[in-house]
């Protein structure tokens, strides 16, 4: 995507903020636990990710004790 093109919209919403709050965990703590940079987790949290590795999803879900379907949901706003 070139800078002049509008950002591609999608209907996937990442519930990372909600899951972290429910568990009393910060994004920094999650970053340390899963070995993913704070910047990359922030991109995911803010629904700006264009792709995510299965290994990253696995690590996040293990650290949060959740299923992928609890982390990523289809949003009406897409």
N, C-alpha and C positions, 0 to 999 in steps of 0.2 A: 504494500500500500504506500503510495507516495504521500507526502505531506499535504498535497492539495486535495486528496480524496477524503470524503467524509469517513469517520470511523464506522466500521461495520457493526451493526446492531445484532444482538442475539437475545434469546429468551432465557438463557441460563443465569441463575442468580446464585451466588456463593453466600452461604449463611455463616461464614467464618466468624464475623463479629458476634453473632448471637450465640454460637457454640462456645466461643471463648468466654463470653460473659457468664453463661450458665455454669462454666467450670472454674470461674475465678482465675483465669489464665490470661496473661498478656500476649500480644503478638510477638514481642521480643522473647518471651519464655518459649513459645511454640517454635520460633525460629531456631533457638538453641537446641531444643529437643529433637527436631526433625532434620536439622542440617540444611535448611533452605534459607536463603538470605531474606532479611527483613523486607527488602525492596520487592523481591518476587512474591512473598506472601501478601504484601500490601497490594500489589497488582491484582492478585487473585481475589483478595477481600473486597476490593473496589469494583469488581466485575469488569476489569479491563483485560484480563487474560484472554489470549487468543487460542492458547493450547496449554495443556497441563499433562505432565508425565504420570503414568500409572504409579510409578514408584513414589512420586511426590504425594499423590492422593492416598496411597497406602500408608505412608509415614504420617501424614496429617490425621487420617482416620484412626490409626493406632494410638497416636498421642492424645487424641480427643475422646477416644472410646466411642466412636460413632461409625455409621455406615456411610458410604458415598452418597446415598440418597438423602441423608440428613444434611450433608454438606452442600451438595449441588441440587438445586430444584429448578423446575421450569417456571418462569415468571410470566405473569399476565402482561407486564409492561414492555416485553421484548420488542 
